[in-house]
Amino acid sequence: MTQSPHIIIVDDEAPAREMVGDYLKMHGFGVTLCDGGKSLRSVIETNHPDLVVLDLNMPEEDGLSIIRDLKSRMNVPVIMLTATASPIDRVVGLELGADDYVAKPCELRELMARIRSVLRRSTPAKAAAPETTAAKTEKEQLVRFGTKWLDLQAQALRDDEGNEHPLTASEFGLLKVFAANPKRVLSRERLLELANARDAEAFDRAVDLRIMRIRRKIEIDPTKPAVIRTIRGGGYLFSPSGEKA
């Protein structure tokens, strides 16, 4: 029997977090409610969540600080709740590793759809290949990205020594799109569409930030990218062999 995803709701306003928590429980999720960063840290010491829904605007410790600390501890998807947060706060949150955001007061059905979308991108696929074709399947699931290998099945980024490098769900979503579309120029809008990401104005900038983070992980020289190239007026292109021509 498959265990229900565990979602932590972090919001200093009790009515808001309880409303979200009750709605998610009603739809089969396991839920833990936290009133801030301190209680969140206490929970994750013993109970690893599948996703965190985090209010950015809290009096004791702001959401951006919590995202930074959380991502340093574990690679868990984060959806930001924003009421009065400025666009720059959302962009910084995405740069710190958050995977999506929803405006407050939130439409609960939209929030649940966002949660399910992020969970789909962050949950490794179950192995289903027969043992006789396991080696072939494993090879097909590995894609070379510059200095690293992307394992599509495990949703992991590794170097040649097998060391894993942290990868957010949104970064994996973009790399998966590039892997499926080598040597094709993809606009920001097309990348977001294929990655099943949120098609909103702020996410244009979010794509650039995510590409910048990815380049730091895979390029020999991130200042002169050869693997994921910028095509002026077009978007981005994945060059498997890393040629600059």
Secondary structure as UniProt FT lines:
FT   STRAND          6..10
FT   HELIX           14..26
FT   TURN            27..28
FT   STRAND          30..34
FT   HELIX           37..44
FT   TURN            45..46
FT   STRAND          51..55
FT   HELIX           63..73
FT   STRAND          78..82
FT   HELIX           87..95
FT   TURN            96..97
FT   STRAND          100..103
FT   HELIX           108..122
FT   HELIX           131..133
FT   HELIX           134..140
FT   STRAND          142..145
FT   TURN            146..147
FT   STRAND          148..151
FT   TURN            152..155
FT   STRAND          156..158
FT   TURN            160..161
FT   STRAND          164..165
FT   HELIX           169..180
FT   TURN            182..183
FT   STRAND          185..186
FT   HELIX           188..194
FT   TURN            195..196
FT   HELIX           201..218
FT   TURN            222..223
FT   STRAND          228..231
FT   TURN            232..234
FT   STRAND          235..238
FT   TURN            240..241
//
